[in-house]
Amino acid sequence: MRGVSTDDPPVPPPPDAPAPGTAVAGLELRPLLAGDADRYLALAQANREHLTAHGDYVDEVAASVGDVRAQLERTAADPPLTFGIWWQDTLVGRCDLVPVDPPRYGLGYWVSAASQGRGLASAAVSAVLAYAQTRCTATDVFAGVTHGNERSVALLRRLGFVEAARFERYTRFHRRLG
């Protein structure tokens, strides 16, 4: 299957937009809310092998619905920073901005194993970066990638991230916005 095009930059959301827009028809980012906990956890658990292949997300896939609901309640923000990645009205992943030290943010994301290779993660992350800059006035975004996760490294590099630091278990990437 041909990947979706991410050559066109996402259209920046209007200042009051509740979620970032994407440049790909059928791909939406929606705030991930406590009411989505059942659906989100089912997706994470169905992708257990994929998500934990490099040692990541072990606690997330082992969590209860109550744990996920509480986590989504704790991370609820205005503007929203935690998004479900929806492809043709089906939840296929997650993308988060983490307000580590605003205007500097962390970035986390994943898509289901079945959704890889179609450019969905690239388009979602690209949209979240535009949203971070326009809606959150972010100046810098950082992402940590566990060693061995070459798909994630490639995605970040395509989107202009550069290696900032290397640690025992992961590499930190950085992208300056603006």
C-alpha positions as CSV (number, residue, x, y, z in Angstrom):
1,M,0.0,0.0,0.0
2,R,1.3,3.4,-0.8
3,G,2.0,5.7,2.1
4,V,0.1,8.9,2.6
5,S,1.8,12.1,1.5
6,T,3.3,14.2,4.3
7,D,5.0,16.6,1.8
8,D,2.4,19.3,2.4
9,P,2.8,20.9,5.9
10,P,-0.3,20.7,8.1
11,V,-2.5,23.7,8.1
12,P,-1.9,25.4,11.5
13,P,-5.1,25.2,13.6
14,P,-7.0,28.3,14.5
15,P,-6.1,29.7,17.9
16,D,-9.2,28.1,19.6
17,A,-8.9,24.7,17.9
18,P,-9.4,21.8,20.3
19,A,-7.1,19.5,18.4
20,P,-4.5,19.7,15.7
21,G,-5.6,19.2,12.1
22,T,-3.7,16.9,9.7
23,A,-2.8,17.1,6.0
24,V,-4.2,13.6,5.4
25,A,-7.8,13.0,4.6
26,G,-9.3,10.5,7.1
27,L,-6.6,11.1,9.7
28,E,-7.7,13.0,12.8
29,L,-6.2,13.8,16.1
30,R,-8.8,14.1,18.9
31,P,-8.2,14.8,22.6
32,L,-7.9,11.5,24.4
33,L,-10.3,11.7,27.3
34,A,-11.1,9.6,30.3
35,G,-14.1,8.3,28.5
36,D,-11.8,6.8,25.9
37,A,-10.0,4.6,28.5
38,D,-11.6,1.3,27.5
39,R,-11.0,1.7,23.8
40,Y,-7.5,3.0,24.3
41,L,-6.5,0.2,26.7
42,A,-8.0,-2.5,24.3
43,L,-5.8,-1.0,21.5
44,A,-2.7,-0.9,23.6
45,Q,-3.2,-4.5,24.9
46,A,-3.9,-5.8,21.3
47,N,-0.5,-4.3,20.4
48,R,1.4,-5.6,23.5
49,E,4.1,-7.3,21.5
50,H,4.6,-4.3,19.2
51,L,4.6,-1.7,22.0
52,T,6.9,-3.6,24.3
53,A,9.4,-4.9,21.7
54,H,12.1,-2.4,22.8
55,G,11.1,-2.4,26.5
56,D,8.7,0.6,26.2
57,Y,5.1,0.7,27.3
58,V,5.3,-2.3,29.6
59,D,3.4,-0.6,32.4
60,E,0.9,0.9,30.0
61,V,-0.2,-2.4,28.5
62,A,-0.4,-4.0,32.0
63,A,-2.6,-1.1,33.3
64,S,-6.2,-1.5,34.3
65,V,-9.0,0.6,32.7
66,G,-9.2,2.5,36.0
67,D,-5.4,3.3,35.8
68,V,-5.7,4.5,32.2
69,R,-8.8,6.6,33.1
70,A,-7.0,8.2,36.0
71,Q,-4.0,8.9,33.9
72,L,-6.1,10.5,31.2
73,E,-7.9,12.6,33.9
74,R,-4.5,13.7,35.3
75,T,-3.2,14.8,31.9
76,A,-6.3,16.6,30.8
77,A,-5.3,20.2,29.9
78,D,-6.4,23.3,28.1
79,P,-5.3,23.3,25.4
80,P,-5.3,19.5,25.1
81,L,-1.9,17.8,25.0
82,T,-2.9,14.1,24.8
83,F,-4.4,13.0,21.5
84,G,-5.8,9.8,20.0
85,I,-4.7,9.1,16.5
86,W,-7.9,8.2,14.5
87,W,-7.7,6.7,11.0
88,Q,-11.0,6.5,9.2
89,D,-12.8,6.8,12.6
90,T,-10.8,4.0,14.2
91,L,-8.4,4.7,17.1
92,V,-5.0,3.5,15.9
93,G,-2.5,5.2,18.2
94,R,-1.6,8.1,20.5
95,C,0.4,11.3,20.4
96,D,1.3,13.4,23.5
97,L,2.9,16.7,24.2
98,V,4.5,16.7,27.6
99,P,4.9,20.2,29.2
100,V,8.3,19.4,30.8
101,D,9.4,23.1,31.0
102,P,7.2,25.2,28.7
103,P,7.9,26.5,26.2
104,R,9.9,23.2,25.9
105,Y,7.9,20.1,25.5
106,G,8.4,16.4,25.3
107,L,6.8,14.3,22.6
108,G,5.5,10.7,22.8
109,Y,3.7,8.8,20.1
110,W,2.8,5.3,18.8
111,V,0.6,3.7,16.2
112,S,-0.7,0.2,16.1
113,A,1.4,-2.5,14.3
114,A,-1.3,-2.7,11.6
115,S,-1.1,1.1,11.0
116,Q,2.7,1.3,10.5
117,G,4.2,2.0,7.1
118,R,1.4,4.3,5.8
119,G,2.7,7.6,7.0
120,L,0.1,8.0,9.7
121,A,2.5,8.5,12.5
122,S,4.5,11.0,10.5
123,A,1.4,13.0,9.6
124,A,0.1,12.9,13.2
125,V,3.4,14.0,14.7
126,S,3.8,16.7,12.0
127,A,0.3,18.1,12.9
128,V,1.1,18.0,16.7
129,L,4.3,19.9,16.1
130,A,2.4,22.6,14.2
131,Y,-0.1,22.7,17.0
132,A,2.6,22.8,19.7
133,Q,4.1,25.9,18.0
134,T,0.9,27.8,17.3
135,R,-1.4,26.8,20.2
136,C,1.1,26.1,22.9
137,T,3.8,28.6,21.8
138,A,6.4,25.8,22.1
139,T,9.9,26.7,21.1
140,D,11.6,23.3,21.5
141,V,10.3,19.7,21.4
142,F,12.3,16.7,22.6
143,A,11.7,13.0,22.1
144,G,13.4,9.9,23.5
145,V,13.8,6.8,21.4
146,T,14.8,3.5,22.9
147,H,17.8,2.0,21.1
148,G,16.7,-0.4,18.4
149,N,13.5,1.5,17.4
150,E,14.8,2.5,14.0
151,R,11.3,3.4,12.6
152,S,10.9,6.1,15.2
153,V,14.4,7.4,14.6
154,A,13.7,7.7,10.9
155,L,10.3,9.4,11.5
156,L,11.9,12.0,13.8
157,R,14.8,12.7,11.3
158,R,12.3,13.1,8.5
159,L,10.5,15.8,10.6
160,G,13.7,17.7,11.3
161,F,14.8,16.3,14.7
162,V,18.5,16.0,15.4
163,E,20.2,13.8,17.9
164,A,20.8,15.8,21.1
165,A,22.1,13.2,23.6
166,R,22.8,9.5,23.8
167,F,22.1,7.5,27.0
168,E,22.4,3.9,28.0
169,R,18.9,2.9,26.9
170,Y,17.7,5.6,24.6
171,T,18.7,8.6,22.4
172,R,17.2,12.0,22.9
173,F,16.2,14.0,19.8
174,H,15.5,17.7,19.6
175,R,13.7,20.0,17.2
176,R,13.6,23.7,17.5
177,L,10.3,25.2,16.4
178,G,9.9,28.6,14.7
